[in-house]
Amino acid sequence: MSSLQVLRPLPPRPRKFAPLVVLTGGSGSGKSSASSRLAECGAVIADADLIARQVLEPGTSGLQRVVEHFGPTILGEDGSMDRKAMAQIVFNDVEALKALEAITHPEVEAAVRALREAQTPSSTVIYDVPLLLERDRRLGLQTDAIVVISAPIETRVARLVHRGMDEADARRRIANQVSDDERRKVAHLWIENDGSKEDLVEVVNDLWNQYLRSDAPGW
């Protein structure tokens, strides 16, 4: 069964802006499903991966800076970023990856701040970010609460394999991410997603109604 735990009290809900709540979890945890359900509940979703693509679209300052650093070979014929070429550059080059992230992370964070500031204080913005601790993506962005979704490793592996990933690759991916012990150190609310999709929907409904909506009694 899936469950919801409170690991530490939520700080006071902000009054001037919509609260910015991080939703994070490792591969196969069910984060995307939880995010989708929160959107259905009425949350405003700031998808970190989607925004990261948007800030590197043709004509953006982000893409211009990436080209200035890495050269025009990372562009396709249509002027957009050739993501395969970029991936080849940063795949085994830690310094190149850091340089890319030094450009993209501030751009993403600025977009998330702008999205938050455009909402009414009664809204709740969910910052859906898969790699919160792995690359210090929480730095530079003031957040109000952190929700972590997790599941036993074997459950996560099975979910990834069901999506078409090789089992060895699934285990390698999970092993390269931070442990649940590390995530527990920063989490306010914890979802253990070891049940069915229906179980997860019920738990996310409780999360929204008890803690995240504007008149939630737990916040």
N, C-alpha and C positions, 0 to 999 in steps of 0.2 A: 504493500500500500504506500502511496505517496503521502507526505506529511509536511507541515509547515512549523518551523521552530523560530522563536525569537532568541537570538544570541546576545543582543545588547539593546538597550532602549534606543528608540529613534530620537534624534535631536529635535528641538522645537521646529515645527513646520514653518518655513519662511512665509512672511506676510506680503512682501512687495512683489515677489515673483512666484511662478509655479515651481514647486519642488522638482529637483533633478535627481532622479533615482536610478542608480546603476543596476542593470540586470546583467549578470555575467555567469559563466559556467563553462566547463571544459567540453571538448568534443563528445557528442553522444549523450550529453546531460539532459537535453530537452529544452535548451534555452530558446531556440527559435519557436518552438511550439508555445512556450510560456509567453513569449513576446507577442505572438499572434493573438493569443487569448486576451492579453492585457489591452491590445488595440481594440478588440471587440468590446471590452468593458468600457472603453472610453479614454484610455490613456493616449497621449501623444508620443509616438515612437521616434526616437532619434537612432537610426540604425548606423552604427559606426562604419561598417563595411560599405554600405551604400553611400554614405557621405564621403568616405575616402575615395570612392570612384568619382563622385560628383566634383570634388575639389581639384581633380586632375583632368577635367574635361577640356577640350580645345577652347582657348580664349581665357582660361583662368590664370590667375597669378601663380597658383600652385604648379601648374604644368610648365609655365614659363621658367620658374625657378628650377624645376627638375631638369629641364633641357639645358639650362645654363650650367648646371653642375655635371650632368652625365653626358651631354652632347646630343646632337640631333638624331643619332642612330637609334634612340629609343622611341622615335616617332614612326608611325605607319604612314602609308601614302596619303591617307586622308587627314593627316595632321593630328590624329589622336595618339595617345600613348600606346605603344606596342607592349602589352603586358607580358607577353612571353619573353621578349627581349629584355625587359626590365627584370623579370624574374631570374633570368640567366645571370644577370649582373650581380644581383644581391644574394643569390641562393647560397653560395659558399663564401661570401665576403662580408664578414661582420661589420667592417667599417663602412662599406657601401650601404648596407642595410640601415645602419645608424644615420647615415647622411640622408637617405630617403625619408626615414621617419622624422628626422629633424625638420624636414620641409612639410611633410603631410600632417603630422600630429597637431601642430598649432593651427593649421588650416581647418582640420576637422573640429578641434575644440572651439574655434571661433564660430563655426557654423552651428554647433550645438548650443553655444551661448546665445546666438542670435535667435535660434528657434525657441529657446526657453523664454527669452525676453519678449517674444511676440505673442506669448500665451497669457491668458488671464491668471491671476493668482489661484483661482479655483481649479485650474487644470493640473495634471500631473504628467511630467515628461519622463519617459523611460529611456535612459541611455543604454541601448542594447550593444554591449561591447564584449566580444569573446575573450580577448587577451588583455585583461585588466592588469594583472600582476606580472605577467611574463615580460612585458615591455614598458612597465611603468606608465601605462596610458592614462592612469588617473591623475598624474602630475599635471599641473597647469590648468585643471578644470575643477572648480569647486562643486562638489556634489553633496547632497543632503542625506542620502541613505544608500546602502548597498545591499542588494538582494542576490544571493548566490543560489544557483540550482545545480544539484549534483545527483549522482547515482553510483551504485557499486561499479567497479571497473569492468567486471564481466558483463554487466548489463549494458554499459556504454560501448564495449567492444561489439557485442551482439547487434546493437543498433547501427553502428557504423558498417558492419559487414552486411546487414540487411539493406543498407543504402548502396551497396556495391563495392565497398572498399575491401581490399585484401586484409585478412586478419592480422598478418604481421605488420602491415602499414598502420592499421588501426591501433595496435598495441604500441607501436613506436610513436605515433602522434600523441597518444595519451601520456606516455612516459616522458615526453619532452615538455609537457605542460606542468604547471605547479600543482602541488598536492592539495587535497582537501584541507589538510592542517593549515596550510598557508592561507587558503581562502577563508577559513573560519576566523582567522585573526582580524579580518577587515569587515566581515559580514555583520549586518544588523539582523537580517532575516534570511533563513535558510530553508530551501525546499529540497527535500529528499524525494527524488522522482524515481521510485522503484516500483511503480504500478502501471496501470493501463493509461491510455490517452484520456479516458474518461475520468480516472482518478486525478490526473494532472489538471484537467479543466476545473474540477471541484476545488482543488487546492489553490489554484490561481484565482478563482472566484473569491475564496476566503481571503487571500492576500489582498486583493483589491478592496473588498468590502470592509475588512477589519483594519487595514493599515494604509492603503494608498489613495483611495478616493478622497475628495476634499473634506467630506464630513465623517471620515473613518474614525471610530472611537479610539483606535490604537495610536492615532497620530493627531 
